[in-house]
Amino acid sequence: MNLDDLDKIKKVLGKDEEYVASKVLHDLMHYSPNLVYHFYSLIPAKYSWPMEKTRWGLPKLIKKMEGKKIKLPPPKESLLKMSVADALKLRRSIRRFKNQPINVEQLSTLLYYSVGIKGSSWGIPLRMFPSAGALQPIETYVQVNNVTDLARGIYHYEPDEHILVLLKAGDYSREMYLYTLQQEHVRDAPVNIILTIMLNRTQSKYGYRAYRYALLDTGHVGENIYLVSTAMGLGTCAVGAYYDKDIDKLIGVDGIKEFSMIIYPVGVPK
Ligand SMILES: Cc1cc2nc3c(=O)[nH]c(=O)nc-3n(C[C@H](O)[C@H](O)[C@H](O)COP(=O)(O)O)c2cc1C
């Protein structure tokens, strides 16, 4: 198998011969497992995508969870203290945090300007990040270690009401540290923001291309978190190295319909 053989995929996809496509992708798996994601995403949206998974109506775009609701204070724009140009220039991955809490107003502002809802268009929420087909596959969880006036625990952020829903109370900093291959910045951060993907939202329109779009959506959110944190005088660092199953279990998602994708510890830079 070499890269020239990949031309076969294009020919195969011209016909309706899924079994040949599977064979090519199987060979590709031995050549470079990573490329399988990419080549699946080249399959046009409608090709062989099971009709029952295609959307008849708009999928539900906001997950609602059971638990104690905590109303966040209104986001405060004045906490963002610099231009986009300055935030871009200053942004770094911050891995050392002061042993200092952030406050709930800062958390509210960070969540709102990173993943919040800023309006609606044709009844569809408009988010702070662009999203393929406006299908918004991303959900946001917050593991709280040290936020003034907010109990430690794991929360789900619900952008339609701008609330946190408490899923599990308690100190999960040790679990977070162990599950992220002992990254100290995760253990020491006042909060860790965990992004998940509910792929069915994007799949309902884009079929095989959905994984590609969902990752791109996640990246856009990630940059929001970086820039908003920087503008607020806070710091963050994308953390992709972790044991997925453990983090998924900790936040209570099944790893199939919904799976974690990346973690952002946020705190006051040292
Ligand atoms: C998808 C992704 C995953 C990352 N995973 C980790 C990680 O697990 N641990 C870590 O310390 N940094 C991680 N980083 C941060 C990078 O190491 C960092 O962005 C890079 O070194 C460039 O530095 P800068 O962000 O300060 O410009 C990750 C970055 C990205 C975009």
The ligand as an SDF file (V2000), in Angstrom:
LIG
                    3D

 31 33  0  0  0  0  0  0  0  0999 V2000
   -4.3840   19.4500   20.4220 C   0  0  0  0  0  0  0  0  0  0  0  0
   -3.3460   19.8760   21.4230 C   0  0  0  0  0  0  0  0  0  0  0  0
   -2.9910   19.0240   22.4440 C   0  0  0  0  0  0  0  0  0  0  0  0
   -2.0640   19.4130   23.4000 C   0  0  0  0  0  0  0  0  0  0  0  0
   -1.7950   18.5850   24.4550 N   0  0  0  0  0  0  0  0  0  0  0  0
   -0.9530   19.0050   25.4310 C   0  0  0  0  0  0  0  0  0  0  0  0
   -0.7690   18.2180   26.5980 C   0  0  0  0  0  0  0  0  0  0  0  0
   -1.3390   17.1400   26.7700 O   0  0  0  0  0  0  0  0  0  0  0  0
    0.0500   18.7190   27.5600 N   0  0  0  0  0  0  0  0  0  0  0  0
    0.6730   19.9160   27.4550 C   0  0  0  0  0  0  0  0  0  0  0  0
    1.3960   20.2960   28.3850 O   0  0  0  0  0  0  0  0  0  0  0  0
    0.5150   20.6980   26.3450 N   0  0  0  0  0  0  0  0  0  0  0  0
   -0.2900   20.2750   25.3480 C   0  0  0  0  0  0  0  0  0  0  0  0
   -0.5320   21.0830   24.2610 N   0  0  0  0  0  0  0  0  0  0  0  0
    0.0950   22.4350   24.1780 C   0  0  0  0  0  0  0  0  0  0  0  0
    1.2490   22.4830   23.1600 C   0  0  0  0  0  0  0  0  0  0  0  0
    2.3520   21.7890   23.6530 O   0  0  0  0  0  0  0  0  0  0  0  0
    1.5840   23.9550   22.8680 C   0  0  0  0  0  0  0  0  0  0  0  0
    0.4790   24.5870   22.2470 O   0  0  0  0  0  0  0  0  0  0  0  0
    2.7960   24.0750   21.9650 C   0  0  0  0  0  0  0  0  0  0  0  0
    3.9540   23.6300   22.6280 O   0  0  0  0  0  0  0  0  0  0  0  0
    3.0200   25.5100   21.4660 C   0  0  0  0  0  0  0  0  0  0  0  0
    3.2040   26.3910   22.5540 O   0  0  0  0  0  0  0  0  0  0  0  0
    2.2630   27.6750   22.7820 P   0  0  0  0  0  0  0  0  0  0  0  0
    0.8390   27.1750   22.8990 O   0  0  0  0  0  0  0  0  0  0  0  0
    2.7480   28.3070   24.0610 O   0  0  0  0  0  0  0  0  0  0  0  0
    2.4280   28.5740   21.6020 O   0  0  0  0  0  0  0  0  0  0  0  0
   -1.4440   20.6890   23.2960 C   0  0  0  0  0  0  0  0  0  0  0  0
   -1.8020   21.5510   22.2570 C   0  0  0  0  0  0  0  0  0  0  0  0
   -2.7640   21.1700   21.3490 C   0  0  0  0  0  0  0  0  0  0  0  0
   -3.1860   22.1420   20.2750 C   0  0  0  0  0  0  0  0  0  0  0  0
  1  2  1  0
  2  3  1  0
  2 30  2  0
  3  4  2  0
  4  5  1  0
  4 28  1  0
  5  6  2  0
  6  7  1  0
  6 13  1  0
  7  8  2  0
  7  9  1  0
  9 10  1  0
 10 11  2  0
 10 12  1  0
 12 13  2  0
 13 14  1  0
 14 15  1  0
 14 28  1  0
 15 16  1  0
 16 17  1  0
 16 18  1  0
 18 19  1  0
 18 20  1  0
 20 21  1  0
 20 22  1  0
 22 23  1  0
 23 24  1  0
 24 25  2  0
 24 26  1  0
 24 27  1  0
 28 29  2  0
 29 30  1  0
 30 31  1  0
M  END
$$$$
